[in-house]
């Protein structure tokens, strides 16, 4: 059985998710959490950039 790298639980299958530019193999629950965290981080970065008047992207 494969083991999730995030929660160390044995699962039936792993899902590959890109987090911060790196691919990780996680279980479904951890993959959903990682996607949500990435979306929140991206939105908060956009808000800060708008506050500071930043017009370009990294």
PyMOL Python script that loads the backbone (N, CA, C, O; Angstrom):
from pymol import cmd

cmd.read_pdbstr("""\
ATOM      1  N   UNK A   1       0.834  -1.186   0.000  1.00  0.00           N
ATOM      2  CA  UNK A   1       0.000   0.000   0.000  1.00  0.00           C
ATOM      3  C   UNK A   1       0.874   1.242   0.000  1.00  0.00           C
ATOM      4  O   UNK A   1       1.873   1.302   0.717  1.00  0.00           O
ATOM      5  N   UNK A   2       0.497   2.250  -0.813  1.00  0.00           N
ATOM      6  CA  UNK A   2       1.253   3.509  -0.803  1.00  0.00           C
ATOM      7  C   UNK A   2       0.965   4.324   0.457  1.00  0.00           C
ATOM      8  O   UNK A   2      -0.099   4.206   1.065  1.00  0.00           O
ATOM      9  N   UNK A   3       1.922   5.138   0.827  1.00  0.00           N
ATOM     10  CA  UNK A   3       1.801   5.969   2.019  1.00  0.00           C
ATOM     11  C   UNK A   3       1.837   7.448   1.622  1.00  0.00           C
ATOM     12  O   UNK A   3       2.680   7.872   0.833  1.00  0.00           O
ATOM     13  N   UNK A   4       0.918   8.210   2.179  1.00  0.00           N
ATOM     14  CA  UNK A   4       0.863   9.650   1.929  1.00  0.00           C
ATOM     15  C   UNK A   4       2.058  10.319   2.606  1.00  0.00           C
ATOM     16  O   UNK A   4       2.378  10.020   3.756  1.00  0.00           O
ATOM     17  N   UNK A   5       2.712  11.222   1.883  1.00  0.00           N
ATOM     18  CA  UNK A   5       3.884  11.918   2.428  1.00  0.00           C
ATOM     19  C   UNK A   5       3.496  12.942   3.492  1.00  0.00           C
ATOM     20  O   UNK A   5       4.305  13.264   4.363  1.00  0.00           O
ATOM     21  N   UNK A   6       2.269  13.454   3.429  1.00  0.00           N
ATOM     22  CA  UNK A   6       1.830  14.502   4.348  1.00  0.00           C
ATOM     23  C   UNK A   6       1.369  13.936   5.686  1.00  0.00           C
ATOM     24  O   UNK A   6       1.826  14.378   6.740  1.00  0.00           O
ATOM     25  N   UNK A   7       0.464  12.958   5.647  1.00  0.00           N
ATOM     26  CA  UNK A   7      -0.140  12.468   6.894  1.00  0.00           C
ATOM     27  C   UNK A   7       0.377  11.088   7.309  1.00  0.00           C
ATOM     28  O   UNK A   7      -0.002  10.594   8.371  1.00  0.00           O
ATOM     29  N   UNK A   8       1.213  10.467   6.520  1.00  0.00           N
ATOM     30  CA  UNK A   8       1.816   9.156   6.806  1.00  0.00           C
ATOM     31  C   UNK A   8       0.797   8.032   6.984  1.00  0.00           C
ATOM     32  O   UNK A   8       1.066   7.052   7.679  1.00  0.00           O
ATOM     33  N   UNK A   9      -0.373   8.172   6.354  1.00  0.00           N
ATOM     34  CA  UNK A   9      -1.376   7.105   6.377  1.00  0.00           C
ATOM     35  C   UNK A   9      -1.272   6.263   5.122  1.00  0.00           C
ATOM     36  O   UNK A   9      -0.935   6.771   4.053  1.00  0.00           O
ATOM     37  N   UNK A  10      -1.560   4.979   5.249  1.00  0.00           N
ATOM     38  CA  UNK A  10      -1.603   4.117   4.082  1.00  0.00           C
ATOM     39  C   UNK A  10      -2.938   4.328   3.378  1.00  0.00           C
ATOM     40  O   UNK A  10      -3.994   4.309   4.011  1.00  0.00           O
ATOM     41  N   UNK A  11      -2.883   4.532   2.042  1.00  0.00           N
ATOM     42  CA  UNK A  11      -4.083   4.805   1.263  1.00  0.00           C
ATOM     43  C   UNK A  11      -4.126   3.884   0.056  1.00  0.00           C
ATOM     44  O   UNK A  11      -3.130   3.249  -0.290  1.00  0.00           O
ATOM     45  N   UNK A  12      -5.298   3.816  -0.587  1.00  0.00           N
ATOM     46  CA  UNK A  12      -5.449   2.977  -1.772  1.00  0.00           C
ATOM     47  C   UNK A  12      -4.699   3.557  -2.966  1.00  0.00           C
ATOM     48  O   UNK A  12      -4.054   2.825  -3.716  1.00  0.00           O
ATOM     49  N   UNK A  13      -4.787   4.885  -3.140  1.00  0.00           N
ATOM     50  CA  UNK A  13      -4.099   5.519  -4.262  1.00  0.00           C
ATOM     51  C   UNK A  13      -3.644   6.914  -3.871  1.00  0.00           C
ATOM     52  O   UNK A  13      -4.220   7.548  -2.987  1.00  0.00           O
ATOM     53  N   UNK A  14      -2.608   7.377  -4.541  1.00  0.00           N
ATOM     54  CA  UNK A  14      -2.063   8.711  -4.297  1.00  0.00           C
ATOM     55  C   UNK A  14      -2.387   9.616  -5.480  1.00  0.00           C
ATOM     56  O   UNK A  14      -2.515   9.151  -6.613  1.00  0.00           O
ATOM     57  N   UNK A  15      -2.515  10.904  -5.208  1.00  0.00           N
ATOM     58  CA  UNK A  15      -2.794  11.902  -6.236  1.00  0.00           C
ATOM     59  C   UNK A  15      -1.582  12.821  -6.315  1.00  0.00           C
ATOM     60  O   UNK A  15      -1.054  13.240  -5.285  1.00  0.00           O
ATOM     61  N   UNK A  16      -1.139  13.137  -7.523  1.00  0.00           N
ATOM     62  CA  UNK A  16      -0.018  14.047  -7.707  1.00  0.00           C
ATOM     63  C   UNK A  16      -0.541  15.473  -7.777  1.00  0.00           C
ATOM     64  O   UNK A  16      -1.411  15.788  -8.590  1.00  0.00           O
ATOM     65  N   UNK A  17       0.001  16.339  -6.910  1.00  0.00           N
ATOM     66  CA  UNK A  17      -0.421  17.738  -6.826  1.00  0.00           C
ATOM     67  C   UNK A  17       0.810  18.614  -6.865  1.00  0.00           C
ATOM     68  O   UNK A  17       1.815  18.298  -6.227  1.00  0.00           O
ATOM     69  N   UNK A  18       0.749  19.734  -7.619  1.00  0.00           N
ATOM     70  CA  UNK A  18       1.856  20.683  -7.627  1.00  0.00           C
ATOM     71  C   UNK A  18       1.634  21.698  -6.520  1.00  0.00           C
ATOM     72  O   UNK A  18       0.628  22.407  -6.492  1.00  0.00           O
ATOM     73  N   UNK A  19       2.601  21.751  -5.608  1.00  0.00           N
ATOM     74  CA  UNK A  19       2.554  22.693  -4.497  1.00  0.00           C
ATOM     75  C   UNK A  19       3.843  23.500  -4.532  1.00  0.00           C
ATOM     76  O   UNK A  19       4.940  22.951  -4.425  1.00  0.00           O
ATOM     77  N   UNK A  20       3.697  24.799  -4.681  1.00  0.00           N
ATOM     78  CA  UNK A  20       4.847  25.720  -4.748  1.00  0.00           C
ATOM     79  C   UNK A  20       5.836  25.300  -5.826  1.00  0.00           C
ATOM     80  O   UNK A  20       7.048  25.378  -5.631  1.00  0.00           O
ATOM     81  N   UNK A  21       5.312  24.853  -6.968  1.00  0.00           N
ATOM     82  CA  UNK A  21       6.157  24.481  -8.096  1.00  0.00           C
ATOM     83  C   UNK A  21       6.749  23.087  -8.021  1.00  0.00           C
ATOM     84  O   UNK A  21       7.485  22.683  -8.921  1.00  0.00           O
ATOM     85  N   UNK A  22       6.447  22.347  -6.971  1.00  0.00           N
ATOM     86  CA  UNK A  22       6.972  20.992  -6.824  1.00  0.00           C
ATOM     87  C   UNK A  22       5.815  19.998  -6.827  1.00  0.00           C
ATOM     88  O   UNK A  22       4.767  20.265  -6.239  1.00  0.00           O
ATOM     89  N   UNK A  23       5.997  18.865  -7.480  1.00  0.00           N
ATOM     90  CA  UNK A  23       4.967  17.829  -7.521  1.00  0.00           C
ATOM     91  C   UNK A  23       5.096  16.944  -6.286  1.00  0.00           C
ATOM     92  O   UNK A  23       6.181  16.463  -5.961  1.00  0.00           O
ATOM     93  N   UNK A  24       3.970  16.739  -5.603  1.00  0.00           N
ATOM     94  CA  UNK A  24       3.941  15.879  -4.425  1.00  0.00           C
ATOM     95  C   UNK A  24       2.859  14.832  -4.605  1.00  0.00           C
ATOM     96  O   UNK A  24       1.817  15.104  -5.202  1.00  0.00           O
ATOM     97  N   UNK A  25       3.102  13.643  -4.094  1.00  0.00           N
ATOM     98  CA  UNK A  25       2.104  12.589  -4.131  1.00  0.00           C
ATOM     99  C   UNK A  25       1.439  12.509  -2.767  1.00  0.00           C
ATOM    100  O   UNK A  25       2.065  12.138  -1.774  1.00  0.00           O
ATOM    101  N   UNK A  26       0.149  12.864  -2.734  1.00  0.00           N
ATOM    102  CA  UNK A  26      -0.599  12.933  -1.490  1.00  0.00           C
ATOM    103  C   UNK A  26      -1.903  12.155  -1.624  1.00  0.00           C
ATOM    104  O   UNK A  26      -2.341  11.833  -2.729  1.00  0.00           O
ATOM    105  N   UNK A  27      -2.518  11.856  -0.473  1.00  0.00           N
ATOM    106  CA  UNK A  27      -3.836  11.227  -0.493  1.00  0.00           C
ATOM    107  C   UNK A  27      -4.865  12.282  -0.896  1.00  0.00           C
ATOM    108  O   UNK A  27      -4.543  13.469  -0.957  1.00  0.00           O
ATOM    109  N   UNK A  28      -6.096  11.859  -1.170  1.00  0.00           N
ATOM    110  CA  UNK A  28      -7.147  12.773  -1.623  1.00  0.00           C
ATOM    111  C   UNK A  28      -7.369  13.931  -0.651  1.00  0.00           C
ATOM    112  O   UNK A  28      -7.450  15.085  -1.074  1.00  0.00           O
ATOM    113  N   UNK A  29      -7.467  13.634   0.651  1.00  0.00           N
ATOM    114  CA  UNK A  29      -7.734  14.674   1.649  1.00  0.00           C
ATOM    115  C   UNK A  29      -6.612  15.702   1.702  1.00  0.00           C
ATOM    116  O   UNK A  29      -6.864  16.907   1.695  1.00  0.00           O
ATOM    117  N   UNK A  30      -5.382  15.225   1.753  1.00  0.00           N
ATOM    118  CA  UNK A  30      -4.239  16.140   1.819  1.00  0.00           C
ATOM    119  C   UNK A  30      -4.111  16.937   0.512  1.00  0.00           C
ATOM    120  O   UNK A  30      -3.728  18.107   0.539  1.00  0.00           O
ATOM    121  N   UNK A  31      -4.427  16.315  -0.620  1.00  0.00           N
ATOM    122  CA  UNK A  31      -4.357  17.004  -1.908  1.00  0.00           C
ATOM    123  C   UNK A  31      -5.377  18.146  -1.951  1.00  0.00           C
ATOM    124  O   UNK A  31      -5.068  19.233  -2.440  1.00  0.00           O
ATOM    125  N   UNK A  32      -6.585  17.906  -1.445  1.00  0.00           N
ATOM    126  CA  UNK A  32      -7.597  18.960  -1.407  1.00  0.00           C
ATOM    127  C   UNK A  32      -7.139  20.116  -0.525  1.00  0.00           C
ATOM    128  O   UNK A  32      -7.276  21.283  -0.892  1.00  0.00           O
ATOM    129  N   UNK A  33      -6.593  19.779   0.643  1.00  0.00           N
ATOM    130  CA  UNK A  33      -6.100  20.814   1.551  1.00  0.00           C
ATOM    131  C   UNK A  33      -4.973  21.620   0.913  1.00  0.00           C
ATOM    132  O   UNK A  33      -4.930  22.843   1.047  1.00  0.00           O
ATOM    133  N   UNK A  34      -4.062  20.940   0.221  1.00  0.00           N
ATOM    134  CA  UNK A  34      -2.930  21.619  -0.419  1.00  0.00           C
ATOM    135  C   UNK A  34      -3.417  22.561  -1.520  1.00  0.00           C
ATOM    136  O   UNK A  34      -2.895  23.666  -1.670  1.00  0.00           O
ATOM    137  N   UNK A  35      -4.418  22.123  -2.291  1.00  0.00           N
ATOM    138  CA  UNK A  35      -4.975  22.986  -3.345  1.00  0.00           C
ATOM    139  C   UNK A  35      -5.613  24.234  -2.735  1.00  0.00           C
ATOM    140  O   UNK A  35      -5.409  25.345  -3.226  1.00  0.00           O
ATOM    141  N   UNK A  36      -6.381  24.047  -1.670  1.00  0.00           N
ATOM    142  CA  UNK A  36      -7.036  25.188  -1.020  1.00  0.00           C
ATOM    143  C   UNK A  36      -6.013  26.175  -0.469  1.00  0.00           C
ATOM    144  O   UNK A  36      -6.173  27.386  -0.618  1.00  0.00           O
ATOM    145  N   UNK A  37      -4.963  25.660   0.166  1.00  0.00           N
ATOM    146  CA  UNK A  37      -3.926  26.528   0.721  1.00  0.00           C
ATOM    147  C   UNK A  37      -3.212  27.301  -0.383  1.00  0.00           C
ATOM    148  O   UNK A  37      -2.885  28.474  -0.203  1.00  0.00           O
ATOM    149  N   UNK A  38      -2.967  26.658  -1.521  1.00  0.00           N
ATOM    150  CA  UNK A  38      -2.303  27.326  -2.641  1.00  0.00           C
ATOM    151  C   UNK A  38      -3.187  28.437  -3.206  1.00  0.00           C
ATOM    152  O   UNK A  38      -2.693  29.511  -3.550  1.00  0.00           O
ATOM    153  N   UNK A  39      -4.504  28.179  -3.304  1.00  0.00           N
ATOM    154  CA  UNK A  39      -5.420  29.198  -3.802  1.00  0.00           C
ATOM    155  C   UNK A  39      -5.476  30.397  -2.866  1.00  0.00           C
ATOM    156  O   UNK A  39      -5.466  31.541  -3.321  1.00  0.00           O
ATOM    157  N   UNK A  40      -5.537  30.144  -1.561  1.00  0.00           N
ATOM    158  CA  UNK A  40      -5.580  31.234  -0.580  1.00  0.00           C
ATOM    159  C   UNK A  40      -4.294  32.051  -0.646  1.00  0.00           C
ATOM    160  O   UNK A  40      -4.337  33.281  -0.606  1.00  0.00           O
ATOM    161  N   UNK A  41      -3.163  31.382  -0.747  1.00  0.00           N
ATOM    162  CA  UNK A  41      -1.882  32.089  -0.816  1.00  0.00           C
ATOM    163  C   UNK A  41      -1.806  32.956  -2.075  1.00  0.00           C
ATOM    164  O   UNK A  41      -1.314  34.083  -2.025  1.00  0.00           O
ATOM    165  N   UNK A  42      -2.289  32.435  -3.190  1.00  0.00           N
ATOM    166  CA  UNK A  42      -2.260  33.188  -4.441  1.00  0.00           C
ATOM    167  C   UNK A  42      -3.165  34.417  -4.350  1.00  0.00           C
ATOM    168  O   UNK A  42      -2.786  35.501  -4.794  1.00  0.00           O
ATOM    169  N   UNK A  43      -4.365  34.253  -3.774  1.00  0.00           N
ATOM    170  CA  UNK A  43      -5.290  35.373  -3.642  1.00  0.00           C
ATOM    171  C   UNK A  43      -4.734  36.446  -2.695  1.00  0.00           C
ATOM    172  O   UNK A  43      -4.858  37.641  -2.962  1.00  0.00           O
ATOM    173  N   UNK A  44      -4.126  36.010  -1.596  1.00  0.00           N
ATOM    174  CA  UNK A  44      -3.588  36.995  -0.650  1.00  0.00           C
ATOM    175  C   UNK A  44      -2.404  37.738  -1.256  1.00  0.00           C
ATOM    176  O   UNK A  44      -2.215  38.924  -0.984  1.00  0.00           O
ATOM    177  N   UNK A  45      -1.616  37.064  -2.062  1.00  0.00           N
ATOM    178  CA  UNK A  45      -0.504  37.741  -2.727  1.00  0.00           C
ATOM    179  C   UNK A  45      -1.031  38.789  -3.698  1.00  0.00           C
ATOM    180  O   UNK A  45      -0.467  39.878  -3.806  1.00  0.00           O
ATOM    181  N   UNK A  46      -2.111  38.463  -4.405  1.00  0.00           N
ATOM    182  CA  UNK A  46      -2.698  39.414  -5.342  1.00  0.00           C
ATOM    183  C   UNK A  46      -3.231  40.643  -4.608  1.00  0.00           C
ATOM    184  O   UNK A  46      -3.081  41.764  -5.094  1.00  0.00           O
ATOM    185  N   UNK A  47      -3.842  40.449  -3.458  1.00  0.00           N
ATOM    186  CA  UNK A  47      -4.364  41.572  -2.680  1.00  0.00           C
ATOM    187  C   UNK A  47      -3.226  42.485  -2.229  1.00  0.00           C
ATOM    188  O   UNK A  47      -3.332  43.707  -2.330  1.00  0.00           O
ATOM    189  N   UNK A  48      -2.161  41.907  -1.743  1.00  0.00           N
ATOM    190  CA  UNK A  48      -1.022  42.705  -1.287  1.00  0.00           C
ATOM    191  C   UNK A  48      -0.404  43.454  -2.463  1.00  0.00           C
ATOM    192  O   UNK A  48      -0.037  44.620  -2.323  1.00  0.00           O
ATOM    193  N   UNK A  49      -0.284  42.808  -3.610  1.00  0.00           N
ATOM    194  CA  UNK A  49       0.278  43.475  -4.785  1.00  0.00           C
ATOM    195  C   UNK A  49      -0.593  44.646  -5.220  1.00  0.00           C
ATOM    196  O   UNK A  49      -0.077  45.697  -5.599  1.00  0.00           O
ATOM    197  N   UNK A  50      -1.925  44.469  -5.165  1.00  0.00           N
ATOM    198  CA  UNK A  50      -2.826  45.573  -5.523  1.00  0.00           C
ATOM    199  C   UNK A  50      -2.689  46.725  -4.540  1.00  0.00           C
ATOM    200  O   UNK A  50      -2.718  47.888  -4.942  1.00  0.00           O
ATOM    201  N   UNK A  51      -2.542  46.418  -3.261  1.00  0.00           N
ATOM    202  CA  UNK A  51      -2.374  47.466  -2.256  1.00  0.00           C
ATOM    203  C   UNK A  51      -1.112  48.282  -2.514  1.00  0.00           C
ATOM    204  O   UNK A  51      -1.097  49.498  -2.325  1.00  0.00           O
ATOM    205  N   UNK A  52      -0.071  47.611  -2.942  1.00  0.00           N
ATOM    206  CA  UNK A  52       1.213  48.274  -3.146  1.00  0.00           C
ATOM    207  C   UNK A  52       1.330  48.885  -4.546  1.00  0.00           C
ATOM    208  O   UNK A  52       2.315  49.561  -4.845  1.00  0.00           O
ATOM    209  N   UNK A  53       0.336  48.653  -5.400  1.00  0.00           N
ATOM    210  CA  UNK A  53       0.372  49.233  -6.743  1.00  0.00           C
ATOM    211  C   UNK A  53       1.269  48.483  -7.703  1.00  0.00           C
ATOM    212  O   UNK A  53       1.720  49.059  -8.693  1.00  0.00           O
ATOM    213  N   UNK A  54       1.539  47.235  -7.443  1.00  0.00           N
ATOM    214  CA  UNK A  54       2.391  46.424  -8.310  1.00  0.00           C
ATOM    215  C   UNK A  54       1.616  46.042  -9.559  1.00  0.00           C
ATOM    216  O   UNK A  54       0.530  45.472  -9.449  1.00  0.00           O
ATOM    217  N   UNK A  55       2.145  46.340 -10.753  1.00  0.00           N
ATOM    218  CA  UNK A  55       1.412  46.091 -11.998  1.00  0.00           C
ATOM    219  C   UNK A  55       1.823  44.807 -12.707  1.00  0.00           C
ATOM    220  O   UNK A  55       1.025  44.276 -13.480  1.00  0.00           O
ATOM    221  N   UNK A  56       3.012  44.286 -12.489  1.00  0.00           N
ATOM    222  CA  UNK A  56       3.496  43.102 -13.193  1.00  0.00           C
ATOM    223  C   UNK A  56       3.328  41.846 -12.379  1.00  0.00           C
ATOM    224  O   UNK A  56       2.826  41.886 -11.255  1.00  0.00           O
ATOM    225  N   UNK A  57       3.745  40.735 -12.940  1.00  0.00           N
ATOM    226  CA  UNK A  57       3.765  39.458 -12.244  1.00  0.00           C
ATOM    227  C   UNK A  57       5.212  39.066 -12.031  1.00  0.00           C
ATOM    228  O   UNK A  57       6.117  39.590 -12.681  1.00  0.00           O
ATOM    229  N   UNK A  58       5.418  38.134 -11.109  1.00  0.00           N
ATOM    230  CA  UNK A  58       6.790  37.686 -10.869  1.00  0.00           C
ATOM    231  C   UNK A  58       7.301  36.940 -12.041  1.00  0.00           C
ATOM    232  O   UNK A  58       8.443  36.480 -12.030  1.00  0.00           O
TER     233      UNK A  58
END
""", "prot")
cmd.dss("prot")
cmd.show_as("cartoon", "prot")
cmd.util.cbc("prot")
cmd.orient("prot")
